[in-house]
Amino acid sequence: MYPIQLVTPMAQDLTDFGFESLSTPDAVAEKLNNHSGTALLVVNSVCGCAAAMARPGAKMAIEGEKRPDQLWTVFAGVDQEATAKAREFLLPYPPSSPAIALFKDGKLVHMLERRHIEGRPAQVIADNLKMAFETYC
């Protein structure tokens, strides 16, 4: 578990931008089991690729015309049980932090794993997500 003083600004980077934090397994299950429409889930992390690529890329992507109906986030290494529950919905993909997933009517339709995020500029992440939004949102 990371010190709350360290992770609060990292979490707020998304929640201040409209993402709802899902910090318990029940909250994750409630949202992902009972959702119609589209939703973007960001598995946040303390790593540098989350700070420099994943969070900025997700925020840039939702500024476009097409965007998901709902925006959610779980924080790996902080809300461990919530993250574990979220990862059940991300199967068959292995655990990845950071990660960004798009759901439509409760089904996973687009996934960016750490290997798709790490080393790529935030704009590339945003462009990838915008293409998925054009298709599914």
C-alpha positions, 0 to 999 in steps of 0.5 A: 500500500502506498502512502495516501499523501503520495497517491492522492494527487495521482488519483485526483488527476483523473477524478478532477477530470470527471472519472468516478473512483471505484474503491471497493469490489462492490462498487466495481461489480455494481458498475460493471455488472449493471451498465448499459451504454459505454464506459471507460475504465482506467486502471491507474498506477503510481508508475511513470507511464501512468503519469506521463502517458495513460492519464494524460492520454485518457483525458485528451481522448474524452475531450473529443466529440465522441466519448463514453457515457461513463468514466471510471477508475480503480487504483492499482496498489491502492485499492487492491481489492477493487482493482482485483475485481475490475481485472475479472472484467478485463479477462482474458487480458492479464493484470496490467497497470496502467491499463485502459478499457472500453466497455459497451453494454457491459462487454469489453470492446477495446483494451490498452495494456501497459505494453500498449501504453509504455513508451508511447506519447500521450497523444498516441494513447488519446488517438487510439482511444478516440478511434475506439470511441468512433467505433463504439460510442 
